[in-house]
Amino acid sequence: MSAIKIMASVLIIAGLLGLVYGHFSYTRETQEAKLGPFELTVKDTQTVNIPVWACVAAIAAGGGLLLFAGRKGL
């Protein structure tokens, strides 16, 4: 399997996962204050929404790569 076909497959899978899940969350820990030996840290959860147009564009780009990679071999 060539590198172009692998990249196309990754783009298609990433686009499909983006459409299915729609967002992902991560936790960021920040240091708010330090008073002597005591530290105050805050854990903040951020949510990132994945735009539908980006998912569709990834699927289309992956499909296009697969189509043109297949024609080049002919």
C-alpha positions in Angstrom: 0.0 0.0 0.0 1.5 3.3 -1.0 1.9 6.4 1.2 -0.8 8.3 -0.7 -3.4 5.5 -0.1 -2.5 5.4 3.6 -2.9 9.2 3.8 -6.2 9.0 2.0 -7.5 6.3 4.3 -6.4 8.4 7.4 -8.3 11.5 6.0 -11.4 9.5 5.4 -11.3 7.9 8.8 -10.6 11.2 10.5 -13.5 12.9 8.7 -15.9 10.1 9.6 -14.8 10.2 13.3 -15.3 14.0 13.3 -18.8 13.6 11.9 -19.7 10.9 14.5 -18.3 12.6 17.6 -18.6 16.3 16.7 -16.4 17.5 19.5 -13.6 16.5 21.9 -12.7 17.7 25.4 -9.4 18.1 27.2 -8.4 19.2 30.7 -5.9 22.0 31.3 -4.3 22.5 34.7 -3.1 26.0 35.6 -1.4 27.4 38.6 -3.4 30.2 40.0 -1.5 31.2 43.2 1.6 30.2 45.2 1.8 31.2 48.8 4.9 29.8 50.4 4.6 26.0 50.4 1.0 26.1 49.2 -0.1 26.1 45.6 -3.5 26.7 44.2 -4.1 24.9 40.9 -7.3 24.9 38.8 -8.3 22.2 36.4 -10.2 23.6 33.5 -12.0 21.4 31.0 -12.1 22.8 27.4 -14.4 21.5 24.7 -13.5 21.9 21.0 -16.2 21.6 18.4 -15.2 20.2 15.0 -17.0 21.9 12.1 -19.0 19.7 9.8 -17.5 21.4 6.7 -14.0 20.3 7.9 -15.1 16.7 8.2 -16.8 16.7 4.8 -13.7 18.3 3.3 -11.4 15.7 4.8 -13.6 12.9 3.5 -13.7 14.5 0.0 -9.9 15.0 0.0 -9.3 11.4 1.0 -11.7 10.2 -1.7 -10.0 12.3 -4.3 -6.6 11.0 -3.3 -7.8 7.4 -3.5 -9.4 8.1 -6.9 -6.3 9.8 -8.4 -3.9 7.3 -6.8 -5.8 4.5 -8.4 -5.7 6.1 -11.8 -2.0 6.8 -11.7 -1.3 3.1 -11.4 -3.2 2.3 -14.6 
